[in-house]
Amino acid sequence: MEVTRIFDLLPYIKENYAWQDDQLAGKINGEWRRYSIDEYIEYANNVSYGLLALGIQKGDKIAIISGNRPEWNFLDIGIQQIGAVPVPIYPTISESDYEYILSLAEVKIIFSEGAELLAKLQHILDKITSLQELFTFIDRGKGHRYFSQLIELGKQNQQPELLEKLKADVKTDDLATIIFTSGTTGHQKGVMLRHSNIIANFKCCEPIPPALPGAHALSFLPLCHVYERMICYLWHWKGYCIYYAENIGTIADDAKYVQPESMTCVPRILEKLYDKIYIAGESMPFLKRTIYYWALEVAMNYKLEGNWWYYNLKHRIADKLVYGKLRNILGGKLSVVVSGGAALQDRLVNFFSGAGFPIMEGYGLTETSPVIAVSNFSKHGRMAGTVGPVLEGLDVKIAPDGEVLCKGHNVMIGYYKNPEETANVIDKDGYFHTGDLGKFEKHGLLRITGRKKALFKTSFGKYVNPNLVEEKFKESPFIDQLMVTGSGQKFAAALITLDWAFMPGWWARHKMGAYPKNRQDVVNNPIIEKRIRKEVAKYNKHFGDYERIKKFTVIADEWTPQTRELTPTLKLRRSLIEERYKDIIAELFV
């Protein structure tokens, strides 16, 4: 069975892995519901039949606004089979963003999850002139039909011959999906990707998950992001069974049950996991605590490129005493964790790999389907601080100004209804300009060094790369987010937000009394002020004088995608933050 369109994956799975009875799984009322490949195909086909009964035609846009669930996959495949175009959208963006995206894409039908999201959408539905109907996933009343009713509509209007004809009319270079960027600057842009873009991308990533048909993968990163979506297609291709975590808070419990061999992650989750692992040792008895922290230090000194015999001896002891218990936190069977979306600190790559969680870092963008480079298990296939070698079939080069340029099978068609912006990022020779700065290390491994637009120059003419500074400072367990600023100023300064999950425990361990109800009281506490200054001084030592944070302000706010300071992929919206805190920033340079 040849896979040339994304929906070809379903007959491919049936041909190669039909014996699996849990191709997809998700929780309903706290209980796992598993779907075989036959059920998967039946649901996807009934989605197709239901949409055809509603008058949906090739090229029509259908929005999916939902967290991860098997129904997401049923919709994704069912929409594509008739040549319509799925438009996945984050469930956490603002009403104005929804209005902009849904109107621009001329969406015909919306599938929406959750009462809160439905309430948000209700305010703008009458402004979406193309919209025919909104479906919810469960019966929420308010006059909207729901997913089960679409499936029933499909069952009553089955047209298998027509469906096969429509599938045959979809070509590998046809538009498969439109994915809107997270919008670090200005409005989101709709990235148009072909079937061939995404298929070539997951086939090139095939060596990353080990060949373990029937193995389990745990998914919790949003499917509306191209990264997780492509990985799920890859898991389908490799014969993995995909289980969707109930939510971020249940990852550990779900992992213990699922015992996944593969999962994806973003650096922030790994950073939080490391903090929890480290803090866990503080309450242990003296001898056990001493052994525990010794083992953590051994893992931190692990070298991906190989280790001396004496280190390996210590590592075997530490593995028997500590690491096995750590691995059980995520089910005990993980053979690979793929990290993407941002740079992962070198120390964490070493630590988790040393503790038996093999980390593979990858790099790419929505516009590149998404992977440009990714680490692998081959000799010289990974090195801490790099994102691995470039995928086969891609032409990647570094421009004279340090920007990473990419040409090949993964580059998008262009931005939807935005030819000017498309021309700005894809040059006449077909190279996509990523906006990221990078360089090649030995063995062709790519290192990403920052964002081109984020660079700024001080009044002394020195360039500061804020990404490098921010990532280093976020190694501190006290610091959740940090934004470096100082364009045209004499020095670099920063806004800092505290890790509000970490602070209450630290406060209690240091016997500082009742934890304040008001976060501003935490920020203003002299002991906290002194400690944050100590942290800033500690991490400043890693940088040259012109890069060091000379002044900073700790903000009592928490920056999240919901409060808009972060994109849904947890990147800083610098212009928004600079505008929102312009008075505080101005005081830093007085």
N, C-alpha and C positions, 0 to 999 in steps of 0.2 A: 504494500500500500504506500503510494507516494504522497507525501504531504506538501502540497503547493499552495493551498489556502488554509487558513488557521483552523477552520471547521473540519478539515480533513483529519485532524487529530483524533476525532471520535471514532471513525472507522479504523484508523490505525491502532488505537488502543484495543478495540474489539478484536482485531486480527491478531494482536501480539500479547495482550494481557487480559483476555476475556475471563480468566479464572478469578480475577480480583472481585470481591464483593463490596469493597469500600473505596471505589475510585475517588469519591468525594465524601466528606463528612462535615457536619456542622451541628451545633447544639440547638435543640428546641426545648424550651422550659427546663434547661439544665441537663437534658439527656441527649446523648449522641444519636444523630440520625445519619445513617450511611446510605450511599447510593451506588449501585453497581453501574457498570458501563451501559448496560441495557436501559436502566432507568434514566441515566444521564442523556442518552440519545433520545429516549421517549419524551423527556421534559423539553429538551432543546427543540425537537420537531414540533411539539405542541405550542411552544412559544412562536415558532415560525408560522404555524397555521393560524394561531390567534391574531398575530399581527397582520397577516394577509386578509383575514376576515374584517379587520379594522380599516383596510384600505391602504396599508403601508406598502410602499413601492421601493424599488432599487434606488439608492441614493438618499432616501429619507433618513433623518437623524433622530435617534432615540437616546435620551439621557438616562443614565443609571446613577443615582445618588444614594449610595448605600455603603455600609461596612461590608466586610468579607462574609460571604455566606454562599452555599451551593447555588442558590437561586441566581446569584450574580453570574456564575458560569453558564447556567441555563439560558439566561438572557443574552449574554455575550455571544454565544454560539448561535442561538436561535435568530438573533438579529442579523448576524453576518451571513447566515445560510441563504437569506432571501436578497442579499445584496444591499440591505440597509446598513446604516453606519452607527455603531454604538459610540456614545459620547459620555465617558465616565467623568464624574465631577465629585470633588471632595465634599463630604457632608458637613464640613466645618467652616465654609466660607461665608461671606456676608450676603445680605439680601441684594445689595447693589451688584455684587459679583455674579450672583445667580442670574439676575436680570440681564446683565451684559452678555454672559456666555450663552444663555438659552435663546436670547434674541439673535445674537450674531450667528449661531449655528442653525437657526430656524428649526428648532426642535419640534417634532410632531407629538411625541409621547414622552412623559417623564415617569420613571419608576423611583419612588421615594420611600426611604426607611425612617421610621421614628416620628413620634408625635411632635417633638420640638422642631424638627426639620420641616414637617408638614405645615406647622403654624407659620414658619418663616416664609415658605413658598406661597402660602395662601395670599400673602400681601401683594405678590407680584404676578400671579397667574394671568390676570386680565391684561397685563402689559405685554405678554408673549403672544403676538398676533398669530404665529404659526401653530400654536399649541392646540391639539385636538383633545387630549385627555391626560390626566394624571392617575397613575395606579400606585397604590401602596402595597407593601408586602403582606401585611395582615389586615384584617377588617378594622379600619379606624373610623368607619362611618363618614360623616361630613360629605356624603354624596359621591365619594370616590370608590371605583371598583378596585379590587385587590388581585394579587398574583394568582391565587387559586382560580379566580374567575376567568382570568386570561387563559389558563391551562384548560379549563372546562370549555371555553369558547373554541380553543384549538381542537379539542377532542371532537366537538360537534361539527367542525368544518375541515376535516382532514382532506388534503389534496396531495397525496404522495407523488403523483406524476408531475404536477406543477412544481412541487418543491424540488424534485430532482432536476427539472429543467432550469429553475432559477439558480440552483447551486452550480450547474454546468456553465451558466452564463457569467459566473464570477471568475475572473482571471487573477493570476498570482500578482500582477502589477496593479490591480484595482485598489482603490482606497479601502482600507480595513477599519480604520478608526480615526477619530479626531480626539487628541488629548490636549487639554489646556495646561499651559505652563503655570507654575505656582505664583508668578507675578511678583518677583522681587522689586521690579521697577515698573510702574504704570499698569495698564490693563494686561490681563492674561492673553497669551497668543495661542491659537488653536493649531497644534502640530498635526499635520496630515501624514499618516504612515500607511504604507502598502502592506498587503499580506506578505509579500516577499521580503520587505524590510525586517519584519519581526521574526519570520521563519528562519531567515539566514542568521539572525542574531542568536536565536536559541540553539540552532544547530552548531554554531561556532563555539558556544559555551558548553557543549555536551560533555567535555572531559571533566568538568568541575564536580558535579555530583557523581559519586562512584556508581558503577553499573550494578544496581541492586533492585531488580524488578520486584514489586511487592513491598518495598520499603516505604516507610512513612515520612512525610514532610509536614512540618507544622508551619502554618501561614498566619501571620498577624499584621504584617505591613499592609497598607491599603492597596487593594486591587485597582483602584482608580489611578494609581501611579504606575507608569510603564514598567518600572523596575520589578515590582512584585508580580505584575501581570505576565511579563515575559518569563520570569522564573517559573510561574505556575504552568505555562505552556511547556517549558523545558521539563518540568517534573512529569507532565503527561507523556512527553516524548520518551522519557527514560523509564516509564512504568511505575512511578512513585504514586502512592495514595496520599491525597492532600486532605489534611484535617485543618479546619479553621478554628483558631483560638476564640473563645467566647468574647474576650476583650483583653486589653493590655494587662489588666490587673490579674487575669487568670492564667497568664502564660506559663508560670512555673507549675501550677496544678495540671494544666492541660498537657504540658510536656511530660510530666511524670506518667500520665495515663497513656499518651500516644506513643511515647518513646521514639521520637523522630530520629532518623538518620541524617536529615538535612533540614536546614532552615535558613532564612535570610534575616538580616538585622541591619540596624543603622547604628553609627557610633554612639549616639546618646544613650541607647538602651544598654550597650555594653559597658559604657562608663558608669551607669547607674548600678548595673549588676556587680561590677568590680567594687564599687563603694559599699554595697551590701555585704559582699564577701569579706571585705577588709574589716568592716565594723563588727561583723559576727564574732571575730576573735576577741574583742575587747571584754566580753563577759565570761570568757573561759577561765578555768583555774590556771594557775601560774605555769605549770609544766606543759599542759595541753596548749595554752596560749603561745608559749615559747616555741613549741614544735610547729604550730600552725603558721606563725608569722615567718619562721625560718623557711617553711615550704613555699609560702607566698613569694618570699625573696628569691628563692631558687627559680621559680617560674618566671619571675620578672627578668631574670638574667638569661633566659632561654634564647638561643640564636637559631633563627630559621635556617641559616646556611650550614649548620652543623656545630657540634659541641665536643669538647675534650672528654677523654675517658673519665677523668675525675668528676667533672660536672655530671656526666651520665650516671655515675654511681650515686651521687646525691639525688639526682632526679628520680631514679628508681625507688629510692627510699621514700622520698617525698610523695611519689605517686601512690605508693602502698598506704602511706599514713594519712594523706590529705586529699589528693587530687581525685581519687575515685569517688569520694563523698561529694566533692564539688560537681563532678560530672552528673551525679544522680539528681542534682537540682533540675537538670533539663532532660531527664529520662535515661541517661547513662549510655546512649547508643550513638550520639552525634558523631558523624564522620566528616562533616564539613559545615561551616557557618560562613555564608557569603555576606560581607559587609559592604555597603555602598551608600550613596547619598551625600557623603561628606568624608573628609579625611579622618582616619582612625589613628589615634596617638600610637607612636611606635611601641611604647611601653606596654600598651594593652594588646597589641598584636603579639608581642613576645609572651606576655603573661598568659593569655588565653590559649595560645598554641602550646606553651609549656605545660599548662594544666590539662591538656588533652582535648581542647576545643579547637580544631584546626581552622584558622581564620584565613579566608581568601578575600582580599580586597579587590573591588572592581571600580571602574570609573566610566561614566557616560552621561548622556543627557537625554531628555525626552526626544529631542530632534535627531538622535542617533540610535533610537529603537531598543534599548538605550546604550548598550555596552560598547565601549571603544577598546578598553583594555581590562583584563582581569587576571589575577594570580591563578596559578594552577599547581598541581602536584609534581610536575616534571622537574628535572634537574635545572636549577637556575630559574624556576618558574615563579618564585616569589622572594621578596625582600621587604623587611619592615620599612615603612615610609614610601613604598612604591605601590602602584596599582596593577603591577604585573605587565606582561607583554601585550602588545596590540593583537587584536583578533585577526585570524587568517582572512585574507582578502581585502583588508583595509589599507589605505595609504594614509599614514599619519606623519605629519612633519611639524617641526617647531618653527614658527615665523621669526624673522629677525628681532621682533620686539618680545619674543618669548611666548606668544600665544600658540595654543595647540590647535592645529588644523586637521580636519578629517575628511577623507573622500572614500566612497565605497558603497557596498550593498546596504549599509545601515542608515544612510542619510535620508532624511524625510523628503517628501514631495515638496513641501513648503508650508508656510503659514496660511491657514484658511482665510480667504478674502483679504489677504494682506501681502500683495506682491512686492510692495516697497520694502517692508521689513524682511521678506524673504531674500530680496536682492542684497540687502545689507549684510546678511550672514552667510549666503552661499555665493562665492565669487564666480567669475566667468570660467574658471578652470574646474568648477565643481567641488571645490573644497568648502566644507562647513567650518566657519570660524566659531570656535566654542566659547570664546570669552574667558577661558581659563589659561593660566600660565603654567608651563611645565618644562620638563627637560628629560632626556633619556639618560639612564644610568647604565652601568655595565650589563651585558647580556640583553640589552634592549628593553629593560624594564622602565616603565614610564613613571615619573614622579610629578605630581601636581603641586604647584607651589603657591597658588592663590588665584584670585579673580582679577582680571585685567582692570575692570572698572573700579575695583575697591582700592587700588593703589592710590596713594596721595603723596604730595610733596610738601615738606615743611618750608617755612620761610627761609631756611638755610640751604634749600635746594636738595635736601636728602629725601629719597623715596622711602616710604614706610609701607610694608605689606601687612595690612591689619589682620588678614586671615591667619598668618603664621603666629602672630602675637596672641590672637584670641584663642586659637586651638591650644597653645601652650598653657595659658592661664586657666583654661577650663579643666586642666588636670587637677586643680585644687578642688577638694570635695565641698568647699564653701561656696564656690562660684558656679552658678547655673548658666548664666549668659554674660557676655562681656562684649561691648562694642567700642572699638578704638576709633578715635576721631582726632582731627588736628590739621586738616588741609589748610595750608597757608599760614599756620601758626608756628611758634618757635619750638614747640615740643608736641609729643603725642599725649593724649589724655584718654580717659575711658569712663563709660558708664557701666556699672556692675550690678547684676541682680544676684541675690543669694539663692542657694539651693534650699528651698523651703521644706523639702522632704528630709533633708539632712539636719537642718538647724535644731529642731526640737530635741532630737536624740543627743546631739553635741551639748546642748544647753543642760540637759538632765545629767549627762555623764560628768559635767564639770560643776554640778551642784550649785547652779546659779539661781535657784529658787523657782517660783512658778513661771512657766513660760508665758510671755506677754500675749494677750489676745490681739493687740495691734502690731502689725509688722513694722511699722515705723518705730515703735519702741525697741524692737530688736535691732534695727539699723542704728539707732541713736545710742545704744548701750555702749559705754566706753570700752568695755572688755571686747566687744565685737569689733568696734572701730579699730582697736589696737591689733586684733588678730588679723583683720583684713589687710591692714598696712603691712603686717608681717608676711602675709601671703603674696602681696604685690611685690615686696622687696625680694622675696624668694624667687619668683618667676622672672623678675626683671633681669636677674643675673645671666639669663640665657641670651640676652640681646645686647646689641650695641647701644651706645648712649642715645643716639637719635631715635631709636625704636622703643626705648623704655617708657613706661607709663609714669609720667612725672606728677600728674594730678588725676584724681578719680573721684567719682561720686557713687555711693551705693544707693540704688533705687529700691524702694520698698515694694514696688510692683513686681508681678510675675509676668514674664513675656511668653505668650503662647500664640498659636494660630488663631484662637478665638478672640484674643485681644488685639490681633493684627500685627504685632511687632515681628512675629515669625510667620513665614510661609507655611503651608501645610507640610512641606518637607523639612521644616525646622531651620530654614535659612533666615538670616537677619534681613528685615526690610529696612535698609539703612536710611533711605530718604524719609520714610515715615517716622522712624525713631528720631532722626535729627530734627524733624519738624515738631514732633510731639514734645521733645525735651530741649527745645532750642534755648530756652532761658537758662536751664541748668547747665547746658553745654557752654553757653556764653560766659557763665560765671567761672568755669574752669580755666578760662584764658584771660581773666582779668589780672 
